[in-house]
């Protein structure tokens, strides 16, 4: 592209110098009109030979008429018009029009190139190399050749080549290209890492969990690169419009050139000139180039913020969203159990947690794992033995000579402990020591920090109905809905029930479109059924991400509003370009018909408007 622009600039400068020489020859020498034509043909062909050859090739290959054809026929007509009786030669104007057209094409190419370069730099996340551990040696291989289970070493400053799990080393990752977040993420052993991130400091060793084609970087690049395949209604309309529009314009120009002189016995040269001006004005390149570029830039700008939109058609649907249904676990909450409250009785809170963690030392239940995570120091010298787990009740163990029971109310009653109820919502883990009640621990799924803000912002953005659909218990769903500010929720739903609820909401949705936001495998059918499916891409299942139309790379609900705003802004800029281009063209066409528009004005209505529209389209990247 840079070489092509450089060559075009050289041709423009050369043609300008030759044009100046032609004007000087015309004013100093008394040449016949055909001799003068030959003089002006030199700068004309230098400036426009590319346009002429492309127009001829398109016609020869049956591709129809485009802006090159219209510009060629208009300028060639201007060169020939001087040979008509009573007509003034238009040689200078013909060369100037072609020259100005090339200048406009150059600026347009620069603007479009900058837009695409911005997106290319933005998506520069493809890893170049992977250091694979083979025995005691490190072997540099192409990431495509790395297999699941291989051990890779990532040095400071390098891109993470594959998705994996850290087995050694601590570091910070720059995740801005994937999630849009500028704050580095700290990683330690057992943490997941995503390909495409940049390792900032420490050396990290990781075990590969996904093949290259299934890695985060590969999926992100594939989504963005293929996003333009799903065209919006606006883009499809423009493509079809251009194919029909150009032949109609040529016929209209022909009628302008022929009918008025026949009816009013006017000068043929005047009306032919007006018809040629009409042709130049009518070039549809402003619409054909700027509208697709607007959507391409909008998709790139969204990905810069950690929002992947799989096509411009989904951007149109997003812009019209007035109803959103949310999944709860993994969407409004983290989807991971944590200790959220400790209520001791006659014992220190940390000691209560300490005893519970030791009693749950060998359990694989998610609740037990969350207790051990809250008190990870298992090697503190305590004597733990006689561990017995009772299904549906809990665990008993002897810790430092004391009988410790950890579980639900049934277990407390079986050991004779008088348990106390808790006002907190979540899973309540009661603890008794030697048959005496010692307190309880609340384990629950934490609500995401930005969940409530996301709901408020969406309401401010004009989303009329917000509803949560979850398979969790009624009391848990009610608590989450109240905390985040949702007035409507439906709990204890199976996957099929969620689909039925979405069907009902779609039927009731009188205004706009509906979005569903989810992350789990069970959400895939609902994501596919909604007008637009939005998946959590960080922790979301592959099935959900595949079924969704929009992917949020950092799992933040607040990014839903970002996606909607970006979609609306992109559509607004596309409409601005459409109305601006059409409005200017209509105005100049009217002026051209009445002989009030010169070819200079015609070129501005074509090339000038195109350049301005492309520059306006580039705003979607910001």
Order of alpha helices (4+ residues) and beta strands (2+ residues): alpha-alpha-alpha-alpha-beta-beta-beta-beta-beta-alpha-beta-beta-beta-beta-alpha-alpha-alpha-alpha-beta-alpha-beta-beta-alpha-alpha-beta-beta-beta-alpha-beta-beta-alpha-beta-alpha-beta-alpha-beta-alpha-beta-alpha-beta-alpha-alpha-alpha
